[in-house]
Amino acid sequence: MLKLYIGNKNYSSWSMRPWVLLKQAGIAFEEVKVRFDSFDATSTFKQEINSVTPVGKVPVLLDGDLAIWDTLAIAEYVAEKFPDKQLWPADVKARARARSICAEMHSGFTALRGACPMNIEAELSATGRLIWRDKPAVRADVARIVAMWSELLAAHKGPLLFGNFTIADAYFAPVAMRLSRYALPVPAEISAYVERLSALPGIKAWVDDALQEKDFREFEEPYRLSR
């Protein structure tokens, strides 16, 4: 059975992507959660995760003695291993577009990710209003996301970005969490997509688990003194 190493579900946006992908696709796997204590070289987190990957980060997918790290590499491996799940769009042009936007997410939107770290448990609308007022780079990132999603939803006329669930939806699930928790202003059709995405069983299962963690990590929440 596949084994997926992840971090805290409340905080770890990178871990969320492959976990949601496997869960929503109905692919069996064993979850190994490595709690964030710190990211120092001597931390328990680093010691445990360094035993399975040379990069010292989550997520990591193990398939027997093969370790795959980096979310995009994991997604590609799972898509190849389970072709019947159709995790990329079947149409070649749509598939190329899906890969393009996943790569864009992988390397971009740094302003949004930096200013609005994922925190599923928190209600951060007041923080979000200040970020929206004071950080034009965040507004630019959100404008790009709105344009991207609007185009895809209109083109494919389905509930999700490419009609049915694909890697692209799993890849942008943490963005949906940020838009929701920080209450960043987006058009109605984008809010509706966020709601549909959040209602998927795979994403709902992750969120439910995150809400049960109750594990306040101060270094992950510099904007709060306690929970």
N, C-alpha and C positions, 0 to 999 in steps of 0.2 A: 504493500500500500504506500502511496505517496505520503510524505511527511513534510509539513509546512511550518517553518519557524517564523514566528511573528513577535512583535512587541505589544505594548499595551494597546488594547483596542480603542480606548478613548482618544489616544494621541497619534497612533502610528498610521498615517495616511498611506505610506508606502506598503505597509503590511495589508491594509484594507483591500487593495486592488486584487492581488492573487487569491486571497481568502474568499472574497465575494465572487470572483470568477469561478472558482472551483465549486463553491456552495450553490450558486445559482444554476450552474450547469449540471448539478447532480453528480459530480465526480467525487468519489470517496477519497478521503485523506485524513491523516492524523494531525491534529493541531498541537504544536509545541509553543507555548507562550513563554517568552523570556522577558521577565519584568524589567522595565527600565529602573535601574537604581542610580546610575550615572553613566556617562560615556567615557569616563577615564579608562586608561589602559588597564588599570588594576581592578576595575569594577566587576562585580559578578556577571553583569550583562555581557561585558566584553569577553570575559574568560569563557563563558558558555558559548557565545556565538562564534568566537574565534576557533572553537573546536570543530565547526562544520563549514566555515567559509574563510578564505584568506582576507576578505575585505572588512570583516568585523561589523557587518550591518545586517538588519533584517529588511525584507524577508529573504528566506532561503528555502528552496524546495529540494528535498531529497527524494530521489527515485533509486532505491537500492544504494549502491555506492557512488552514485552520481549526484553531485551538488550543483544546483543552478541558482545563481543569485542575480539580482537586478530584476525589477518587475517586468520590464519588457521582454527580457530573455525568458523569464518564467512563462509569460503569456504565450510566447511563440512556441515554447516547448510543449505546453499543454495543448495548444491548438494542433500541433503535429501528432501528438500522442493519441489524441481523441478526435480524429477528423469527423466522426459522426455527430459530434456536438455542434459543429458549424459555428465556431467561436469567432471567426472572421466572416464578413459578408460573402455570399457566394459569388456575386458579380465582381469581375476583376477590377473595374473602375471604383466601385464602392469599397472594395477591399483595400485598394491603394489609398483611397481617401481616409479610411479608418486607420490604417497604419500611419499616415501622415499626421493625423491629429493626435494620435497616441504619442508619437515622437515629439510633437510640439509640446504636449503636456509634460513629457519626460524631461525636457530641457528648458522649458519656458515658464512663464507666469510666476517669476521669482518674487515680484512685488506682492502679489496676492498671498503666496505661500509664506513669505517672510512676515508680513503684517498680520495675517490671519491664520495662525497655526491651527490645525484641526483639534477641536475639543468638543466631542459629541455631547458630553454631559452638561456643558455650560450654556447659559443664555447670555449672549454677548452683544445684544442689539445696541446698547449704549456705547460700547467700545467700537462697534461697527460704524455708528454714526460719526464718531470722531475720525476714524480711519478714512471714511468716505470723504469727509470734509477736507482733511489735511494731506492726503496722499494721492496725488494725480496718477502716479504709476499704478496704484491699485485700481483706480477708475478705468485706466486704459486696459489693464488685464481683463477686467470684467466686461468691458465693451467688446473685446475680442472674443471672449467666451460666448457672449450673447449673440454676436454675429455668426459665429461658427454653429452653435446649436440651432439657431433660428433657420439657417440655410439647410441644415441636415434634416430637421424635423419637417420642414416644408417639402423638401425633395422626396423624402421616403414615406411620408404620410402614415407613419406608424407611431405607436406610443413612445418608442425609444429612438435613438439617434439614427439607426439604420433599419428601422422597423422592428425587428426582433432583437432580443438581447445579444450583444456582442462584447468583445473585449473592450471596445470603446466606452461602453456604458460603465463597465467595471473600472476603467481607468479614470473616468471623471466622477466617480462616486464621492471621493473625498472633496472635490470642488463643490458638489451639491451640498455636502455637509457644511462647508464654510459659508456658502451663500445663505443657507438656512440659519445657522447659529449666530452669524454676525448680522443677519437681516439686511444684507446688502441689496440695494434697490435694483430690481430687474423687471423686465416686462412680464405680463401675465402668462404668456405662453412658456416662458422660461421657468417661472414659478410652478406651472402645471407639470412641466417635465420633471422638475426636482421632486415634486410630490409623487409622481408615478414611479420614478426611480427609487425613491425611499420606501415605497410600498412593496417592492420586489422581495420575495421571501429571503433571498440571500443577503440583501442589504439590511432588511429588518432584523435578521438574526444577528448580524454584526452589531447593529445599534443597540439591540436589547442586551447583548453581552457587555458592551461598553458602558451602558448605564448601570450595570450591576457591579462593575469593578470597584468603584469608590476608592480609588487609589490616587490620592493627590500627589503629584510630582511637581514640586515647587519650580524646578528648573524648566519645566514644560509650560508653566503658567506664570510668567513674570508679571502679568497684569492683575493677578489676584494674590492675596495674602493667605487665603485658606479656602476650603470648600465648605 
